């Protein structure tokens, strides 16, 4: 009986296997942290891409001579910048005109002073659904630019 007790006590007092238990406990937390950092990076990347596409779209729209051309230029610029980014297809663009800070209609393109473009894009974040992110998220931004008063937009 005595030798058996010694073997049993030695087995209970050893540290054998404790590293494996620590790894099993810490590994999921580490994976979760890495997924969270990757999701944050993807979120910032998509926000930056949509912001850049919006600035390009408003710049392209501000060079147009008609409102229809401004809309087409804005859509084309946004599509080229966000190719392959938007999961719902092409990004949505909205073009507005302003005179003295007040919105005006498309028919007032000749007298408008500023143009504002809003771009929105539905992006796929399904890879991060495990940590609570939505499967898809709409990213949007708005940018404004002055219209050149010396260009004939009549």
BELGI-V352694 format. One record per residue. N is the residue number from 1. PHI is phi in whole degrees, 0 to 359 (* if undefined). OMEGA is omega in degrees with one decimal (999 if undefined). D_LAST is the distance of its C-alpha to the last C-alpha in whole Angstrom. Layout:
n:N phi:PHI omega:OMEGA d_last:D_LAST
n:N phi:PHI omega:OMEGA d_last:D_LAST
This chain:
n:1 phi:* omega:-178.5 d_last:107
n:2 phi:297 omega:-179.9 d_last:106
n:3 phi:297 omega:179.0 d_last:105
n:4 phi:294 omega:178.6 d_last:102
n:5 phi:295 omega:178.9 d_last:101
n:6 phi:296 omega:179.1 d_last:100
n:7 phi:295 omega:-179.9 d_last:98
n:8 phi:297 omega:178.9 d_last:96
n:9 phi:295 omega:178.9 d_last:96
n:10 phi:295 omega:178.7 d_last:95
n:11 phi:294 omega:-179.1 d_last:92
n:12 phi:287 omega:-175.5 d_last:91
n:13 phi:271 omega:-178.1 d_last:91
n:14 phi:278 omega:-180.0 d_last:89
n:15 phi:264 omega:-176.5 d_last:85
n:16 phi:296 omega:177.7 d_last:85
n:17 phi:90 omega:-177.7 d_last:81
n:18 phi:291 omega:178.8 d_last:80
n:19 phi:293 omega:178.2 d_last:77
n:20 phi:296 omega:178.5 d_last:76
n:21 phi:293 omega:177.4 d_last:76
n:22 phi:299 omega:179.1 d_last:74
n:23 phi:294 omega:179.6 d_last:71
n:24 phi:296 omega:179.2 d_last:71
n:25 phi:282 omega:-173.7 d_last:70
n:26 phi:275 omega:-175.4 d_last:68
n:27 phi:300 omega:178.6 d_last:66
n:28 phi:298 omega:178.1 d_last:64
n:29 phi:295 omega:178.6 d_last:63
n:30 phi:292 omega:177.7 d_last:62
n:31 phi:297 omega:178.1 d_last:60
n:32 phi:298 omega:178.0 d_last:58
n:33 phi:296 omega:178.8 d_last:57
n:34 phi:295 omega:176.9 d_last:56
n:35 phi:295 omega:179.3 d_last:54
n:36 phi:295 omega:177.6 d_last:52
n:37 phi:294 omega:178.4 d_last:51
n:38 phi:296 omega:178.8 d_last:50
n:39 phi:295 omega:176.7 d_last:48
n:40 phi:297 omega:176.9 d_last:47
n:41 phi:295 omega:178.1 d_last:45
n:42 phi:295 omega:178.7 d_last:44
n:43 phi:299 omega:179.0 d_last:42
n:44 phi:295 omega:178.7 d_last:41
n:45 phi:298 omega:-179.9 d_last:40
n:46 phi:293 omega:177.5 d_last:38
n:47 phi:298 omega:178.6 d_last:36
n:48 phi:294 omega:179.6 d_last:35
n:49 phi:295 omega:179.5 d_last:34
n:50 phi:292 omega:176.9 d_last:31
n:51 phi:297 omega:178.5 d_last:30
n:52 phi:294 omega:178.3 d_last:30
n:53 phi:296 omega:179.0 d_last:28
n:54 phi:294 omega:178.2 d_last:26
n:55 phi:296 omega:177.1 d_last:25
n:56 phi:294 omega:-178.9 d_last:24
n:57 phi:294 omega:-179.3 d_last:22
n:58 phi:290 omega:177.3 d_last:20
n:59 phi:295 omega:179.0 d_last:19
n:60 phi:294 omega:179.2 d_last:18
n:61 phi:292 omega:-177.8 d_last:16
n:62 phi:289 omega:-179.8 d_last:14
n:63 phi:269 omega:-176.6 d_last:14
n:64 phi:285 omega:179.5 d_last:11
n:65 phi:257 omega:176.1 d_last:8
n:66 phi:228 omega:-179.9 d_last:8
n:67 phi:294 omega:178.6 d_last:10
n:68 phi:296 omega:176.4 d_last:13
n:69 phi:294 omega:178.7 d_last:13
n:70 phi:297 omega:177.8 d_last:14
n:71 phi:296 omega:-179.6 d_last:16
n:72 phi:295 omega:179.1 d_last:18
n:73 phi:296 omega:179.9 d_last:18
n:74 phi:296 omega:180.0 d_last:19
n:75 phi:296 omega:-179.9 d_last:22
n:76 phi:296 omega:179.9 d_last:23
n:77 phi:295 omega:179.7 d_last:23
n:78 phi:295 omega:179.2 d_last:26
n:79 phi:296 omega:-178.9 d_last:27
n:80 phi:291 omega:179.2 d_last:28
n:81 phi:285 omega:-174.6 d_last:30
n:82 phi:252 omega:178.6 d_last:32
n:83 phi:299 omega:179.0 d_last:33
n:84 phi:82 omega:-178.6 d_last:36
n:85 phi:265 omega:-176.7 d_last:36
n:86 phi:280 omega:-178.9 d_last:35
n:87 phi:280 omega:-179.7 d_last:38
n:88 phi:271 omega:-176.7 d_last:36
n:89 phi:102 omega:-177.6 d_last:34
n:90 phi:283 omega:176.0 d_last:30
n:91 phi:290 omega:177.8 d_last:29
n:92 phi:271 omega:177.4 d_last:27
n:93 phi:236 omega:177.0 d_last:23
n:94 phi:227 omega:-177.4 d_last:22
n:95 phi:247 omega:177.0 d_last:18
n:96 phi:231 omega:177.9 d_last:17
n:97 phi:248 omega:-180.0 d_last:15
n:98 phi:223 omega:171.8 d_last:16
n:99 phi:229 omega:-176.5 d_last:15
n:100 phi:53 omega:177.1 d_last:19
n:101 phi:81 omega:-179.6 d_last:21
n:102 phi:256 omega:179.1 d_last:20
n:103 phi:293 omega:177.0 d_last:18
n:104 phi:233 omega:-178.4 d_last:15
n:105 phi:280 omega:-179.2 d_last:14
n:106 phi:296 omega:179.8 d_last:12
n:107 phi:289 omega:-179.6 d_last:10
n:108 phi:263 omega:-177.7 d_last:9
n:109 phi:299 omega:-177.7 d_last:8
n:110 phi:293 omega:-176.7 d_last:5
n:111 phi:251 omega:-179.2 d_last:8
n:112 phi:293 omega:-179.3 d_last:11
n:113 phi:256 omega:-177.3 d_last:13
n:114 phi:229 omega:175.1 d_last:15
n:115 phi:232 omega:-178.4 d_last:16
n:116 phi:232 omega:179.8 d_last:19
n:117 phi:237 omega:175.1 d_last:21
n:118 phi:246 omega:179.1 d_last:24
n:119 phi:242 omega:175.1 d_last:26
n:120 phi:228 omega:-174.3 d_last:30
n:121 phi:218 omega:176.1 d_last:32
n:122 phi:268 omega:-176.8 d_last:36
n:123 phi:251 omega:-178.6 d_last:38
n:124 phi:270 omega:176.7 d_last:42
n:125 phi:239 omega:-174.8 d_last:45
n:126 phi:300 omega:-179.6 d_last:48
n:127 phi:296 omega:-177.2 d_last:50
n:128 phi:252 omega:178.8 d_last:50
n:129 phi:295 omega:-179.3 d_last:51
n:130 phi:300 omega:-177.2 d_last:54
n:131 phi:260 omega:172.9 d_last:54
n:132 phi:104 omega:177.3 d_last:52
n:133 phi:284 omega:176.7 d_last:48
n:134 phi:292 omega:-179.3 d_last:46
n:135 phi:295 omega:175.4 d_last:46
n:136 phi:223 omega:-177.3 d_last:42
n:137 phi:222 omega:176.8 d_last:40
n:138 phi:268 omega:176.7 d_last:36
n:139 phi:253 omega:-179.0 d_last:35
n:140 phi:214 omega:178.3 d_last:31
n:141 phi:204 omega:179.3 d_last:29
n:142 phi:232 omega:177.5 d_last:26
n:143 phi:222 omega:-179.9 d_last:24
n:144 phi:232 omega:178.2 d_last:21
n:145 phi:212 omega:176.3 d_last:19
n:146 phi:283 omega:173.5 d_last:16
n:147 phi:267 omega:-178.3 d_last:13
n:148 phi:293 omega:-177.0 d_last:13
n:149 phi:287 omega:-177.6 d_last:11
n:150 phi:262 omega:177.4 d_last:11
n:151 phi:264 omega:179.5 d_last:9
n:152 phi:283 omega:177.9 d_last:6
n:153 phi:250 omega:-177.4 d_last:4
n:154 phi:278 omega:999 d_last:0
